[in-house]
């Protein structure tokens, strides 16, 4: 029985199409570059360029804001260039500025190069999402995006592990080589994506004003509400990277070494189970239910931390392991639901605009989240109750938003719809594949 379960789990990751495999390989290589950069960049900024911790923090904050402000306009270039051309161009842009960053000197040059690197950050996943929808179609796109999410974790792990021996060598040349390795991965990923055999033409005439689609998104209050609620649920990376470390060190008697175990556990579970969570998400009802479960699970994670204020070491360790599992489940539910709803309800002719706006919710969460979570942690148990309440509110809101999204779908496009108007799990997409 175990063998059959393992075989079924592995089968979820099958990629029958050539284009599917090319996308997966390209994403792995690109994510490996991110692993190199994230592992070695801070050390390079401090020891290689000679910046202070305060300068690094300020420069990266400015770079993050630049990335946030440029996400939508850069993503809209897909209307002119096509998603594949934009994706490959962004990777080459990233590589060029990583090379410049590896040879930068001083605060001003560092901030400029880091900001230009971040320009490419936001639009990359929406382009991958559009390409997956093009190659996999509505029936299999969410499972395929689950595979993509899993291989992103694999690629990040590869880059992180490969950077470790370079960092251990010490010295400026070795630290610089980590940044350059990230640049090389971006170039290689761009070359891999060149092998794709897909229609890369833009979806609508270039004569249309560039902001026309944004006006339509701004009028779509239901989609904006979906983006907002998803932004709340997308706090899970902040919970993993900020809440768990701070809570473990400041509020519990668990050993600090447990942190690496918890992060490793999250990575392994995400790699193994993301596709399992995503493979049956094929309708608005499925996506709504997945986001609802994300809100409830993240709320349970928040409440699960409270007992560790009072328990002994071993019980605290056990509770933190369970809390990390709950957090990972919330992450996997959020990813699966967001992928389906964001692209299903983005009109084909304005998909780039809709996905760009949708991604802003997560970007805002990454900007505001660390400070919010840090404050709530200082409140102890009360802070965790507030955090759980926030996720409970998000769960309630997504139920209402999902209902409106389901009612907005043309009845003739969802022949498997139930009496409530929500499509059944096996119903085809309400939109044709591009």
Beta strands, then each sheet from edge to edge (+ up, - down):
end
